[in-house]
Structures are given as C-alpha cells and as structure tokens.
Amino acid sequence: MLTTADGKPLKASLARAQRRLKIRALLLVAPLFIFIMGTFFVPVADMLFRSVENQMVPEILVKTAPLLLKWDDSKGELPSEDVFAAAQSDFAIGFKNKTILRVARRMNYEKSGFSSLFRKTARKAIKLEPPYKEAFIKTHKKWGDIDTWRYLKRESGNYTLSYYLAATDLSYGPSGEISPKGEKDAIYLKLFWRTLKLSFLITFLCLLLAYPIAYLLSTLRVKTSNLLMILVLLPFWTSLLVRTTAWIALLQQEGIINDVLVGIGLISNDGRLAMIHNATGTVVAMTHILLPFMVLPLYSVMKTIPPTYMRAAKNLGATPTVAFIRVYFPNTISGIGAGGILVFIISIGYYITPALVGGVDGTLISNFIAYHMSISLNWGMAAALGVILLGIVLVLYYFYDRIVGIDNMKLG
C-alpha cells in the first residue's frame, strides 16, 4: 500500500487534502451565498408567503374565528349566540388595543362596507349586553345578514387565495363561489397585458436602434469607437429623474417637439400631438433609458466577430445582403438574446418612468404593485401581483430557453 513520507496511507491523505480544499472554497463563496440568500431568495420567499398569508383575522378575532370555522352556513341560519358572544369580546378587546381596525381594513378588501361596519360596532362593543345576537343586529342591520358572517368565516383561516383571485379579476362570493368581476372593476388582466405588450415593444425598438449603433462601434477605429461609446454611456451618468423630466419637457403639447413641428408646418397649432401621459410617452422615455442595455451586449458580441467572415462570404459570391443574413446576423444572436432579456426584464418591472410620463394609458402593473405597497398598504395584493409577474417572466424565460437556448446567450 502506498504511503506518504509520514507513513499515512496515500489515499486517505489525498481525500483529506481534497476535503480541505472544498471547505476552503465553501468558506470563500459563503459571504456571497449569504448575501444572495438575504437579498434575493428571502424576499422572494417572503413575497410568496404574504400572497397567501391571512393570519391577521384569526390572531385578532381569536375567539370568533375558531367558532366560525365550525359553523355550518349551508343551513342558511345565522351563527349561534356563542359566536356573537365571542365577537363581542373580540371587538371590545380589539377596540381597546386599537387592533380591530386592522381587521376592518383587511375585510374591506373582500367586501366594501366592512370598514364602517367594524368601526361602528367596535365603538359600542363594550356596552353590548346579552343576548348578543339581538344587540349586534341592533347595532347594525348587516350583522343580521348571513353573507356578512360567511365572508368572515371564509377569511378566518390562516391562509387565503383571495389575493390571487383579485389579481386575476376574480372574486369570491359570500358562499365561496368564484365569479369574474364587473367590467369596471376588472383592471389587473388588462394591466398585465399592457405591461407585456409595451415591454415587448420597448425591447423591439431598443434592438432596432441598438443594432446599427453597436455595428458602427464594432467596426470603427478604437479611438473613434471609444469616443462614441462615451456618448452611449452618458445617460448612465445622468439621474433617471432628470432624464424623465427632460422627456416631459420635450413631449408635452407645449413642448419643444410640438413647437418644432408647428414651426416647420407639419402640424397646426390646434393639432398638437399628445405624446405625454399616455403609452407613447412611456415607450419613448423607456426606450431612451434602456437603449444602452441593448447596445453593450450587442457591441461586445459584434467585436468578437472576425471581419474575414463577411469578406469570405462575398468572395464566394454572396451579395452584401445575403452575407449579412446568412453569416453576420446568426453570429449576433447571442448578443440579441442577452440584450433582449436584459431590456425586457428591466422594462416589465419599471414603475418610476411610467408613473411620471405614462398617465392612465401608460401605467404598468408595477405601478399598482408600488401603489398597494406604499399607499393602500394591501401587501397581500402587492405580493400576489408580484408573484404572478414573476411567474410570467419565468414562463417566458422557459420558452426562450426552449426556442433559442440560454447557453447561446453571452455578453462577448
């Protein structure tokens, strides 16, 4: 048996050395792994949890919720006196601790009117006396409506699918039936479609503009190419708000572009174009902002394509157009894929620029996610919309991998 100089088996010594190398490599990547876990996977997991989490109702209506889950509402009768007594206790404690309004806001997401119902009942709960069923109905007639208790029962569990239904323009009925929302309330599917449509359009326009720019940069002399590259990167050195505000000044009806068109006689003063606070403003501003993200991957790939490929194709009898289509363009597919995915994913989650220049027609789903996070404080709804948006991106990414192949995507 082979041994080392100190008499230990060679195989064991090699295994120990490899184990030490693996531990050392693991320790080196551990900080990065922990950082990624903390900044990406943990927030995504928290978003997934919040999209179905419903622990507020059973935690605050601690006595009422378990009794409601046992209540058989199929008989068409109101809950028993025990449920009303438990509700009186929960409302009194919730009013004292100032927590009952949180449940009121949560239930108001399901059915309009719960907020005022809970507020009025909470103020009088401590003074209510048995029989509590009659006392509750006397406080507000809605407590005599079985649908009110059915809504409460449905949301008394720890988890709910209400947010996902609302995010797809569906809603629960009082008995648990699922039905589509009315035309006035059905907004989210339209927003998802608009977000995808505008993101694809922005990606296509970026590709259309970036391809000749990247080709020019890759074929010019290094000194000239570097100078032009500075102009491409210049937007990165300017604040996003400054760039967006500049587009507002350019695109508004009394702005520079309309003034120039009126001045050269292309349009009349009364026929000024509406290019801001609509989808046009969103597309123009975001295409300008995201254009460098398409130019850089294309340039890095085009720079690696030898000029001899095109010369060889022409020497073999191909016209410049055929040589470009058959030889040059296929070699840039990897850069197109990298730039396309980069621009599309950024644009589908953009919300600052659409909020400033988009108006009603240019608003994206990300604007409503931000609205529910910061204004309405409906974090469950924001999380459900975010999860659906993430799912759409993953599905598109899967199809891209099947059609183009993610291995073919590179940055040069």
DOLUM-889713 format. One record per residue (C-alpha): residue number from 1; residue in three letters; x negated, y negated, z negated. Coordinates in steps of 0.5 Angstrom, whole numbers, plus 2048, in hexadecimal, padded with zeros to 3 digits. Each point is the difference from the previous one (the first is absolute). Last residue first. Layout:
BEGIN
@nr NUM&rest ALA&X X&Y Y&Z Z
...
//
This chain:
BEGIN
@nr 412&rest GLY&X 826&Y 7B3&Z 833
@nr 411&rest LEU&X 806&Y 7FF&Z 7FC
@nr 410&rest LYS&X 803&Y 807&Z 801
@nr 409&rest MET&X 806&Y 803&Z 801
@nr 408&rest ASN&X 800&Y 807&Z 804
@nr 407&rest ASP&X 800&Y 804&Z 7FA
@nr 406&rest ILE&X 807&Y 7FD&Z 7FE
@nr 405&rest GLY&X 803&Y 804&Z 807
@nr 404&rest VAL&X 803&Y 7FC&Z 805
@nr 403&rest ILE&X 807&Y 804&Z 800
@nr 402&rest ARG&X 800&Y 804&Z 7FA
@nr 401&rest ASP&X 7FC&Y 7FB&Z 7FC
@nr 400&rest TYR&X 805&Y 7FA&Z 802
@nr 399&rest PHE&X 806&Y 804&Z 7FE
@nr 398&rest TYR&X 7FD&Y 801&Z 7F9
@nr 397&rest TYR&X 7FE&Y 7F9&Z 800
@nr 396&rest LEU&X 807&Y 7FE&Z 802
@nr 395&rest VAL&X 803&Y 805&Z 7FB
@nr 394&rest LEU&X 7FB&Y 7FD&Z 7FA
@nr 393&rest VAL&X 802&Y 7F9&Z 802
@nr 392&rest ILE&X 808&Y 801&Z 800
@nr 391&rest GLY&X 7FF&Y 804&Z 7F9
@nr 390&rest LEU&X 7FC&Y 7FA&Z 7FD
@nr 389&rest LEU&X 806&Y 7FB&Z 802
@nr 388&rest ILE&X 805&Y 805&Z 7FD
@nr 387&rest VAL&X 7FC&Y 800&Z 7FA
@nr 386&rest GLY&X 7FF&Y 7F8&Z 800
@nr 385&rest LEU&X 808&Y 800&Z 801
@nr 384&rest ALA&X 801&Y 804&Z 7FA
@nr 383&rest ALA&X 7FB&Y 7FD&Z 7FB
@nr 382&rest ALA&X 803&Y 7F9&Z 802
@nr 381&rest MET&X 807&Y 803&Z 7FE
@nr 380&rest GLY&X 7FD&Y 803&Z 7F9
@nr 379&rest TRP&X 7FD&Y 7F9&Z 7FF
@nr 378&rest ASN&X 806&Y 7FC&Z 800
@nr 377&rest LEU&X 7FD&Y 7FA&Z 7FD
@nr 376&rest SER&X 804&Y 7FB&Z 805
@nr 375&rest ILE&X 7FB&Y 7FB&Z 801
@nr 374&rest SER&X 7F9&Y 803&Z 7FF
@nr 373&rest MET&X 800&Y 808&Z 802
@nr 372&rest HIS&X 807&Y 800&Z 804
@nr 371&rest TYR&X 7FE&Y 7FA&Z 804
@nr 370&rest ALA&X 7F9&Y 803&Z 802
@nr 369&rest ILE&X 803&Y 806&Z 802
@nr 368&rest PHE&X 805&Y 7FC&Z 804
@nr 367&rest ASN&X 7FA&Y 7FC&Z 803
@nr 366&rest SER&X 7FD&Y 807&Z 802
@nr 365&rest ILE&X 806&Y 802&Z 804
@nr 364&rest LEU&X 7FF&Y 7FA&Z 805
@nr 363&rest THR&X 803&Y 7F9&Z 801
@nr 362&rest GLY&X 7FF&Y 7FE&Z 807
@nr 361&rest ASP&X 808&Y 7FF&Z 801
@nr 360&rest VAL&X 801&Y 7FC&Z 7FA
@nr 359&rest GLY&X 7FA&Y 7FC&Z 800
@nr 358&rest GLY&X 7FA&Y 802&Z 802
@nr 357&rest VAL&X 7FB&Y 7FB&Z 7FF
@nr 356&rest LEU&X 7FE&Y 800&Z 7F9
@nr 355&rest ALA&X 803&Y 806&Z 7FD
@nr 354&rest PRO&X 7FE&Y 804&Z 807
@nr 353&rest THR&X 7F9&Y 7FD&Z 7FE
@nr 352&rest ILE&X 800&Y 802&Z 7F9
@nr 351&rest TYR&X 803&Y 807&Z 801
@nr 350&rest TYR&X 7FB&Y 805&Z 804
@nr 349&rest GLY&X 801&Y 807&Z 7FE
@nr 348&rest ILE&X 802&Y 802&Z 807
@nr 347&rest SER&X 7FB&Y 7FC&Z 803
@nr 346&rest ILE&X 7FA&Y 803&Z 7FC
@nr 345&rest ILE&X 802&Y 807&Z 802
@nr 344&rest PHE&X 801&Y 7FE&Z 808
@nr 343&rest VAL&X 7F9&Y 7FC&Z 800
@nr 342&rest LEU&X 7FC&Y 805&Z 7FD
@nr 341&rest ILE&X 803&Y 806&Z 804
@nr 340&rest GLY&X 800&Y 7FC&Z 806
@nr 339&rest GLY&X 7F9&Y 7FE&Z 7FF
@nr 338&rest ALA&X 7FD&Y 807&Z 7FF
@nr 337&rest GLY&X 804&Y 803&Z 805
@nr 336&rest ILE&X 7FE&Y 7FB&Z 805
@nr 335&rest GLY&X 7F9&Y 801&Z 7FE
@nr 334&rest SER&X 801&Y 808&Z 801
@nr 333&rest ILE&X 803&Y 7FF&Z 807
@nr 332&rest THR&X 7FA&Y 7FC&Z 802
@nr 331&rest ASN&X 7FD&Y 805&Z 804
@nr 330&rest PRO&X 806&Y 802&Z 804
@nr 329&rest PHE&X 800&Y 7F9&Z 802
@nr 328&rest TYR&X 7F9&Y 800&Z 804
@nr 327&rest VAL&X 800&Y 806&Z 804
@nr 326&rest ARG&X 807&Y 802&Z 803
@nr 325&rest ILE&X 804&Y 7F9&Z 800
@nr 324&rest PHE&X 7FA&Y 7FC&Z 800
@nr 323&rest ALA&X 7FC&Y 804&Z 806
@nr 322&rest VAL&X 807&Y 800&Z 804
@nr 321&rest THR&X 801&Y 7F8&Z 7FF
@nr 320&rest PRO&X 7F9&Y 7FF&Z 802
@nr 319&rest THR&X 800&Y 805&Z 806
@nr 318&rest ALA&X 7FE&Y 807&Z 800
@nr 317&rest GLY&X 7FB&Y 802&Z 805
@nr 316&rest LEU&X 7FB&Y 804&Z 7FC
@nr 315&rest ASN&X 7FB&Y 7FA&Z 7FF
@nr 314&rest LYS&X 806&Y 7FC&Z 7FD
@nr 313&rest ALA&X 801&Y 806&Z 7FB
@nr 312&rest ALA&X 7F8&Y 7FF&Z 7FF
@nr 311&rest ARG&X 800&Y 7F9&Z 7FF
@nr 310&rest MET&X 806&Y 801&Z 7FB
@nr 309&rest TYR&X 7FD&Y 805&Z 7FC
@nr 308&rest THR&X 7F9&Y 7FC&Z 800
@nr 307&rest PRO&X 802&Y 7FA&Z 7FC
@nr 306&rest PRO&X 800&Y 805&Z 7FA
@nr 305&rest ILE&X 806&Y 800&Z 7FB
@nr 304&rest THR&X 7FD&Y 7FF&Z 7F9
@nr 303&rest LYS&X 802&Y 7F8&Z 800
@nr 302&rest MET&X 807&Y 802&Z 802
@nr 301&rest VAL&X 801&Y 804&Z 7FA
@nr 300&rest SER&X 7FE&Y 7FA&Z 7FB
@nr 299&rest TYR&X 804&Y 7FB&Z 804
@nr 298&rest LEU&X 806&Y 804&Z 800
@nr 297&rest PRO&X 800&Y 801&Z 7F8
@nr 296&rest LEU&X 7FE&Y 7F8&Z 800
@nr 295&rest VAL&X 805&Y 7FD&Z 804
@nr 294&rest MET&X 806&Y 804&Z 7FD
@nr 293&rest PHE&X 7FF&Y 7FD&Z 7F9
@nr 292&rest PRO&X 7FE&Y 7F9&Z 803
@nr 291&rest LEU&X 807&Y 800&Z 803
@nr 290&rest LEU&X 804&Y 801&Z 7F9
@nr 289&rest ILE&X 801&Y 7F8&Z 7FF
@nr 288&rest HIS&X 801&Y 7FE&Z 807
@nr 287&rest THR&X 805&Y 806&Z 801
@nr 286&rest MET&X 803&Y 7FE&Z 7F9
@nr 285&rest ALA&X 802&Y 7F9&Z 802
@nr 284&rest VAL&X 803&Y 801&Z 807
@nr 283&rest VAL&X 804&Y 806&Z 7FE
@nr 282&rest THR&X 803&Y 7FD&Z 7F9
@nr 281&rest GLY&X 801&Y 7F9&Z 804
@nr 280&rest THR&X 804&Y 804&Z 806
@nr 279&rest ALA&X 804&Y 804&Z 7FA
@nr 278&rest ASN&X 803&Y 7FA&Z 7FE
@nr 277&rest HIS&X 7FE&Y 7FA&Z 7FB
@nr 276&rest ILE&X 7FC&Y 7FD&Z 806
@nr 275&rest MET&X 800&Y 800&Z 807
@nr 274&rest ALA&X 807&Y 7FC&Z 802
@nr 273&rest LEU&X 7FE&Y 7FD&Z 806
@nr 272&rest ARG&X 802&Y 7F9&Z 802
@nr 271&rest GLY&X 806&Y 7FF&Z 805
@nr 270&rest ASP&X 802&Y 7F9&Z 7FE
@nr 269&rest ASN&X 7F9&Y 7FD&Z 801
@nr 268&rest SER&X 800&Y 804&Z 807
@nr 267&rest ILE&X 7FC&Y 806&Z 802
@nr 266&rest LEU&X 7FA&Y 801&Z 805
@nr 265&rest GLY&X 7FF&Y 7F8&Z 801
@nr 264&rest ILE&X 7F9&Y 800&Z 7FE
@nr 263&rest GLY&X 802&Y 7FB&Z 7FA
@nr 262&rest VAL&X 805&Y 805&Z 7FD
@nr 261&rest LEU&X 7FC&Y 806&Z 801
@nr 260&rest VAL&X 7FA&Y 7FC&Z 7FC
@nr 259&rest ASP&X 805&Y 7FE&Z 7FB
@nr 258&rest ASN&X 803&Y 807&Z 7FF
@nr 257&rest ILE&X 7F9&Y 802&Z 7FF
@nr 256&rest ILE&X 7FE&Y 7FB&Z 7FB
@nr 255&rest GLY&X 806&Y 800&Z 7FB
@nr 254&rest GLU&X 807&Y 7FD&Z 800
@nr 253&rest GLN&X 803&Y 807&Z 801
@nr 252&rest GLN&X 7FC&Y 803&Z 7FC
@nr 251&rest LEU&X 7FA&Y 805&Z 803
@nr 250&rest LEU&X 7FA&Y 7FC&Z 7FF
@nr 249&rest ALA&X 801&Y 7FD&Z 7F9
@nr 248&rest ILE&X 802&Y 807&Z 7FD
@nr 247&rest TRP&X 7FA&Y 803&Z 804
@nr 246&rest ALA&X 7FC&Y 7FC&Z 7FC
@nr 245&rest THR&X 803&Y 802&Z 7F9
@nr 244&rest THR&X 7FF&Y 807&Z 802
@nr 243&rest ARG&X 7F9&Y 7FF&Z 801
@nr 242&rest VAL&X 7FF&Y 7FB&Z 7FA
@nr 241&rest LEU&X 804&Y 806&Z 7FC
@nr 240&rest LEU&X 7FB&Y 805&Z 802
@nr 239&rest SER&X 7FA&Y 7FC&Z 7FE
@nr 238&rest THR&X 7FB&Y 7FF&Z 805
@nr 237&rest TRP&X 7F9&Y 804&Z 800
@nr 236&rest PHE&X 804&Y 806&Z 803
@nr 235&rest PRO&X 802&Y 7FC&Z 806
@nr 234&rest LEU&X 7F9&Y 7FF&Z 802
@nr 233&rest LEU&X 7FF&Y 807&Z 801
@nr 232&rest VAL&X 802&Y 7FF&Z 808
@nr 231&rest LEU&X 7FC&Y 7FA&Z 800
@nr 230&rest ILE&X 7FA&Y 803&Z 7FD
@nr 229&rest MET&X 800&Y 806&Z 805
@nr 228&rest LEU&X 800&Y 7FB&Z 806
@nr 227&rest LEU&X 7F9&Y 7FD&Z 7FD
@nr 226&rest ASN&X 7FE&Y 807&Z 7FF
@nr 225&rest SER&X 802&Y 802&Z 807
@nr 224&rest THR&X 7FC&Y 7FA&Z 803
@nr 223&rest LYS&X 7F9&Y 802&Z 7FD
@nr 222&rest VAL&X 801&Y 808&Z 801
@nr 221&rest ARG&X 802&Y 7FF&Z 807
@nr 220&rest LEU&X 807&Y 801&Z 803
@nr 219&rest THR&X 802&Y 807&Z 801
@nr 218&rest SER&X 803&Y 802&Z 7F9
@nr 217&rest LEU&X 803&Y 7F9&Z 7FF
@nr 216&rest LEU&X 804&Y 800&Z 806
@nr 215&rest TYR&X 803&Y 807&Z 7FF
@nr 214&rest ALA&X 802&Y 7FE&Z 7F9
@nr 213&rest ILE&X 803&Y 7FA&Z 803
@nr 212&rest PRO&X 803&Y 804&Z 805
@nr 211&rest TYR&X 803&Y 805&Z 7FB
@nr 210&rest ALA&X 802&Y 7FB&Z 7FB
@nr 209&rest LEU&X 806&Y 7FC&Z 803
@nr 208&rest LEU&X 804&Y 807&Z 803
@nr 207&rest LEU&X 7FE&Y 803&Z 7F9
@nr 206&rest CYS&X 802&Y 7FB&Z 7FC
@nr 205&rest LEU&X 807&Y 7FF&Z 804
@nr 204&rest PHE&X 801&Y 808&Z 7FF
@nr 203&rest THR&X 7FF&Y 800&Z 7F9
@nr 202&rest ILE&X 804&Y 7FA&Z 7FF
@nr 201&rest LEU&X 806&Y 803&Z 804
@nr 200&rest PHE&X 7FF&Y 807&Z 7FC
@nr 199&rest SER&X 801&Y 7FC&Z 7F9
@nr 198&rest LEU&X 806&Y 7FC&Z 803
@nr 197&rest LYS&X 803&Y 806&Z 802
@nr 196&rest LEU&X 7FF&Y 804&Z 7F9
@nr 195&rest THR&X 801&Y 7FA&Z 7FC
@nr 194&rest ARG&X 807&Y 7FF&Z 804
@nr 193&rest TRP&X 802&Y 807&Z 7FF
@nr 192&rest PHE&X 7FE&Y 800&Z 7F8
@nr 191&rest LEU&X 804&Y 7F9&Z 800
@nr 190&rest LYS&X 806&Y 803&Z 804
@nr 189&rest LEU&X 800&Y 806&Z 7FB
@nr 188&rest TYR&X 800&Y 7FB&Z 7FA
@nr 187&rest ILE&X 806&Y 7FC&Z 802
@nr 186&rest ALA&X 806&Y 804&Z 7FF
@nr 185&rest ASP&X 804&Y 7FB&Z 7FB
@nr 184&rest LYS&X 804&Y 7FC&Z 805
@nr 183&rest GLU&X 801&Y 806&Z 805
@nr 182&rest GLY&X 803&Y 804&Z 7FA
@nr 181&rest LYS&X 7FC&Y 805&Z 7FC
@nr 180&rest PRO&X 800&Y 807&Z 802
@nr 179&rest SER&X 803&Y 806&Z 7FC
@nr 178&rest ILE&X 7FE&Y 805&Z 7FB
@nr 177&rest GLU&X 805&Y 803&Z 7FB
@nr 176&rest GLY&X 7FE&Y 800&Z 7F8
@nr 175&rest SER&X 807&Y 7FE&Z 7FD
@nr 174&rest PRO&X 7FE&Y 7F9&Z 800
@nr 173&rest GLY&X 7FE&Y 800&Z 807
@nr 172&rest TYR&X 7F8&Y 800&Z 801
@nr 171&rest SER&X 7FD&Y 7FB&Z 805
@nr 170&rest LEU&X 7FD&Y 801&Z 807
@nr 169&rest ASP&X 7FC&Y 7FA&Z 804
@nr 168&rest THR&X 7FA&Y 804&Z 800
@nr 167&rest ALA&X 7FC&Y 7FC&Z 7FA
@nr 166&rest ALA&X 807&Y 801&Z 7FC
@nr 165&rest LEU&X 800&Y 807&Z 801
@nr 164&rest TYR&X 7F8&Y 800&Z 7FE
@nr 163&rest TYR&X 802&Y 7FC&Z 7FA
@nr 162&rest SER&X 806&Y 804&Z 7FD
@nr 161&rest LEU&X 7FC&Y 807&Z 800
@nr 160&rest THR&X 800&Y 800&Z 7F9
@nr 159&rest TYR&X 7FC&Y 803&Z 7FA
@nr 158&rest ASN&X 800&Y 7FF&Z 7F8
@nr 157&rest GLY&X 808&Y 802&Z 800
@nr 156&rest SER&X 805&Y 7FB&Z 7FE
@nr 155&rest GLU&X 801&Y 7FD&Z 807
@nr 154&rest ARG&X 805&Y 804&Z 803
@nr 153&rest LYS&X 804&Y 800&Z 7F9
@nr 152&rest LEU&X 800&Y 7F8&Z 800
@nr 151&rest TYR&X 803&Y 800&Z 807
@nr 150&rest ARG&X 805&Y 805&Z 7FE
@nr 149&rest TRP&X 802&Y 7FC&Z 7FA
@nr 148&rest THR&X 801&Y 7FA&Z 804
@nr 147&rest ASP&X 804&Y 804&Z 805
@nr 146&rest ILE&X 805&Y 803&Z 7FA
@nr 145&rest ASP&X 803&Y 7F8&Z 800
@nr 144&rest GLY&X 802&Y 7FF&Z 7F9
@nr 143&rest TRP&X 7F9&Y 7FD&Z 7FE
@nr 142&rest LYS&X 801&Y 7FB&Z 806
@nr 141&rest LYS&X 806&Y 7FD&Z 7FC
@nr 140&rest HIS&X 7FB&Y 7FC&Z 7FC
@nr 139&rest THR&X 800&Y 7FF&Z 7F8
@nr 138&rest LYS&X 807&Y 803&Z 800
@nr 137&rest ILE&X 7FD&Y 806&Z 803
@nr 136&rest PHE&X 7FB&Y 801&Z 7FB
@nr 135&rest ALA&X 804&Y 7FF&Z 7FA
@nr 134&rest GLU&X 805&Y 805&Z 803
@nr 133&rest LYS&X 7FB&Y 805&Z 801
@nr 132&rest TYR&X 7FC&Y 7FE&Z 7F9
@nr 131&rest PRO&X 806&Y 802&Z 7FC
@nr 130&rest PRO&X 7FD&Y 7FE&Z 7FC
@nr 129&rest GLU&X 7FC&Y 7F9&Z 7FE
@nr 128&rest LEU&X 7FD&Y 7FB&Z 805
@nr 127&rest LYS&X 7FC&Y 7FA&Z 7FD
@nr 126&rest ILE&X 7F9&Y 803&Z 801
@nr 125&rest ALA&X 802&Y 801&Z 808
@nr 124&rest LYS&X 803&Y 7F9&Z 801
@nr 123&rest ARG&X 7F9&Y 7FD&Z 803
@nr 122&rest ALA&X 7FE&Y 806&Z 803
@nr 121&rest THR&X 807&Y 801&Z 804
@nr 120&rest LYS&X 800&Y 7F9&Z 803
@nr 119&rest ARG&X 7F9&Y 801&Z 802
@nr 118&rest PHE&X 801&Y 808&Z 803
@nr 117&rest LEU&X 806&Y 7FE&Z 804
@nr 116&rest SER&X 7FC&Y 7FA&Z 803
@nr 115&rest SER&X 7FA&Y 804&Z 802
@nr 114&rest PHE&X 805&Y 806&Z 802
@nr 113&rest GLY&X 803&Y 7FB&Z 805
@nr 112&rest SER&X 7FD&Y 803&Z 807
@nr 111&rest LYS&X 7FF&Y 807&Z 800
@nr 110&rest GLU&X 7F9&Y 804&Z 800
@nr 109&rest TYR&X 7FB&Y 7FA&Z 800
@nr 108&rest ASN&X 805&Y 7FE&Z 7FA
@nr 107&rest MET&X 7FE&Y 806&Z 7FC
@nr 106&rest ARG&X 7F9&Y 7FE&Z 800
@nr 105&rest ARG&X 802&Y 7F9&Z 7FE
@nr 104&rest ALA&X 804&Y 802&Z 7FA
@nr 103&rest VAL&X 7FB&Y 805&Z 7FE
@nr 102&rest ARG&X 7FB&Y 7FA&Z 7FF
@nr 101&rest LEU&X 806&Y 7FC&Z 7FD
@nr 100&rest ILE&X 801&Y 805&Z 7FA
@nr 99&rest THR&X 7F8&Y 7FF&Z 7FE
@nr 98&rest LYS&X 801&Y 7FA&Z 7FC
@nr 97&rest ASN&X 7FF&Y 804&Z 7F9
@nr 96&rest LYS&X 806&Y 7FD&Z 7FD
@nr 95&rest PHE&X 804&Y 801&Z 807
@nr 94&rest GLY&X 7FD&Y 807&Z 801
@nr 93&rest ILE&X 802&Y 802&Z 7F9
@nr 92&rest ALA&X 807&Y 7FE&Z 800
@nr 91&rest PHE&X 801&Y 803&Z 807
@nr 90&rest ASP&X 7FD&Y 807&Z 7FE
@nr 89&rest SER&X 805&Y 800&Z 7FA
@nr 88&rest GLN&X 806&Y 7FE&Z 804
@nr 87&rest ALA&X 7FE&Y 805&Z 806
@nr 86&rest ALA&X 7FF&Y 806&Z 7FB
@nr 85&rest ALA&X 807&Y 7FE&Z 7FD
@nr 84&rest PHE&X 803&Y 800&Z 807
@nr 83&rest VAL&X 7FD&Y 807&Z 802
@nr 82&rest ASP&X 803&Y 803&Z 7F9
@nr 81&rest GLU&X 807&Y 7FD&Z 802
@nr 80&rest SER&X 7FF&Y 805&Z 806
@nr 79&rest PRO&X 7FF&Y 7FE&Z 807
@nr 78&rest LEU&X 805&Y 7FD&Z 805
@nr 77&rest GLU&X 804&Y 805&Z 804
@nr 76&rest GLY&X 800&Y 802&Z 807
@nr 75&rest LYS&X 7FF&Y 808&Z 7FF
@nr 74&rest SER&X 7F9&Y 7FF&Z 804
@nr 73&rest ASP&X 7FD&Y 7FC&Z 7FB
@nr 72&rest ASP&X 7FE&Y 806&Z 7FC
@nr 71&rest TRP&X 7FB&Y 7FC&Z 7FA
@nr 70&rest LYS&X 7FA&Y 804&Z 7FE
@nr 69&rest LEU&X 7FC&Y 7FB&Z 804
@nr 68&rest LEU&X 804&Y 7FA&Z 7FD
@nr 67&rest LEU&X 7FE&Y 803&Z 7F9
@nr 66&rest PRO&X 7F9&Y 800&Z 801
@nr 65&rest ALA&X 800&Y 7F9&Z 803
@nr 64&rest THR&X 804&Y 7FC&Z 7FA
@nr 63&rest LYS&X 7FC&Y 802&Z 7FA
@nr 62&rest VAL&X 7F9&Y 7FD&Z 803
@nr 61&rest LEU&X 803&Y 7FB&Z 804
@nr 60&rest ILE&X 7FA&Y 7FC&Z 800
@nr 59&rest GLU&X 7FB&Y 806&Z 802
@nr 58&rest PRO&X 805&Y 804&Z 804
@nr 57&rest VAL&X 801&Y 7F9&Z 805
@nr 56&rest MET&X 7F9&Y 7FE&Z 800
@nr 55&rest GLN&X 7FD&Y 807&Z 802
@nr 54&rest ASN&X 802&Y 800&Z 807
@nr 53&rest GLU&X 7FA&Y 801&Z 804
@nr 52&rest VAL&X 801&Y 803&Z 807
@nr 51&rest SER&X 7FC&Y 7FA&Z 804
@nr 50&rest ARG&X 7FC&Y 7FF&Z 7FA
@nr 49&rest PHE&X 7FD&Y 806&Z 800
@nr 48&rest LEU&X 7FE&Y 800&Z 807
@nr 47&rest MET&X 7FD&Y 7F9&Z 7FF
@nr 46&rest ASP&X 7FC&Y 802&Z 7FA
@nr 45&rest ALA&X 7FD&Y 806&Z 804
@nr 44&rest VAL&X 7FE&Y 7FB&Z 806
@nr 43&rest PRO&X 7FD&Y 7FB&Z 7FA
@nr 42&rest VAL&X 7FC&Y 806&Z 7FD
@nr 41&rest PHE&X 7FE&Y 802&Z 807
@nr 40&rest PHE&X 7FD&Y 7FA&Z 802
@nr 39&rest THR&X 7FC&Y 7FB&Z 7FB
@nr 38&rest GLY&X 7FF&Y 805&Z 7FB
@nr 37&rest MET&X 7FF&Y 806&Z 804
@nr 36&rest ILE&X 7FB&Y 7FC&Z 805
@nr 35&rest PHE&X 7FC&Y 7FD&Z 7FA
@nr 34&rest ILE&X 800&Y 807&Z 7FC
@nr 33&rest PHE&X 7FD&Y 803&Z 807
@nr 32&rest LEU&X 7FB&Y 7FA&Z 801
@nr 31&rest PRO&X 7FE&Y 801&Z 7F9
@nr 30&rest ALA&X 7FF&Y 808&Z 800
@nr 29&rest VAL&X 7FC&Y 800&Z 807
@nr 28&rest LEU&X 7F9&Y 7FF&Z 7FD
@nr 27&rest LEU&X 803&Y 805&Z 7FA
@nr 26&rest LEU&X 802&Y 805&Z 805
@nr 25&rest ALA&X 7F9&Y 800&Z 804
@nr 24&rest ARG&X 7FD&Y 801&Z 7F9
@nr 23&rest ILE&X 804&Y 806&Z 7FE
@nr 22&rest LYS&X 7FF&Y 803&Z 807
@nr 21&rest LEU&X 7F9&Y 7FF&Z 800
@nr 20&rest ARG&X 800&Y 803&Z 7F9
@nr 19&rest ARG&X 804&Y 806&Z 803
@nr 18&rest GLN&X 7FB&Y 801&Z 805
@nr 17&rest ALA&X 7FA&Y 800&Z 7FC
@nr 16&rest ARG&X 803&Y 805&Z 7FB
@nr 15&rest ALA&X 802&Y 805&Z 806
@nr 14&rest LEU&X 7F9&Y 7FF&Z 803
@nr 13&rest SER&X 7FD&Y 802&Z 7F9
@nr 12&rest ALA&X 805&Y 806&Z 7FF
@nr 11&rest LYS&X 7FE&Y 803&Z 807
@nr 10&rest LEU&X 7F8&Y 7FF&Z 7FE
@nr 9&rest PRO&X 801&Y 804&Z 7FA
@nr 8&rest LYS&X 7FC&Y 7FD&Z 7FA
@nr 7&rest GLY&X 7F9&Y 802&Z 7FF
@nr 6&rest ASP&X 7FD&Y 7F9&Z 7FF
@nr 5&rest ALA&X 7FD&Y 7FF&Z 807
@nr 4&rest THR&X 807&Y 802&Z 803
@nr 3&rest THR&X 802&Y 808&Z 801
@nr 2&rest LEU&X 801&Y 804&Z 806
@nr 1&rest MET&X 803&Y 807&Z 7FE
//
